[in-house]
């Protein structure tokens, strides 16, 4: 399975939420979708943290060379 981008994870989360809002969904399906959604959100948060780290590294490198953005 390929790694989803942050944007793909958001779209996937929206799709899961729509499924969860279906009044005809079973409890078992709801729990599965909820669990999948939480996993998806955690992975998206990890991507955000990785992006923040990269930005911090770039900014520090930029400060060390005296350049400005």
C-alpha positions in Angstrom: 0.0 0.0 0.0 1.4 3.4 -1.0 1.9 6.1 1.6 -0.9 8.7 1.5 -0.1 12.4 1.4 -1.5 14.6 4.1 -4.2 15.8 1.7 -5.1 12.3 0.8 -5.4 11.4 4.5 -7.8 14.4 5.0 -10.0 13.2 2.1 -9.9 9.7 3.4 -11.0 11.0 6.9 -13.8 12.9 5.3 -15.0 9.8 3.5 -14.9 7.8 6.8 -16.9 10.5 8.6 -19.5 10.4 5.9 -19.8 6.6 6.3 -20.1 7.0 10.1 -22.9 9.4 9.6 -25.0 6.7 7.8 -27.8 5.8 10.2 -28.0 2.3 8.7 -24.4 1.4 9.6 -24.0 -1.4 12.1 -22.2 -0.9 15.4 -19.4 -3.2 14.4 -18.9 -1.2 11.2 -19.0 2.0 13.2 -16.3 0.8 15.5 -14.1 -0.3 12.6 -14.4 3.0 10.8 -13.8 4.9 14.0 -10.6 2.9 14.7 -9.5 3.5 11.1 -10.2 7.2 11.4 -8.2 7.5 14.6 -5.3 5.8 12.9 -5.6 8.0 9.9 -5.6 11.2 12.0 -2.6 10.0 14.0 -0.7 9.4 10.7 -1.7 12.9 9.5 -0.5 14.5 12.7 2.8 12.7 12.2 3.1 14.2 8.7 2.5 17.6 10.2 5.1 17.2 12.8 7.6 16.0 10.2 6.9 19.1 8.1 7.3 21.4 11.1 10.7 19.7 11.9 11.8 20.2 8.3 10.8 23.8 8.3 12.7 24.4 11.6 15.8 22.8 10.1 15.6 25.0 7.0 15.0 28.1 9.0 18.0 27.3 11.3 20.2 26.6 8.3 19.0 29.8 6.7 19.8 31.8 9.9 23.3 30.3 10.0 24.1 31.5 6.5 22.6 34.9 7.0 20.1 34.6 4.2 16.5 35.7 4.5 13.4 34.4 2.9 
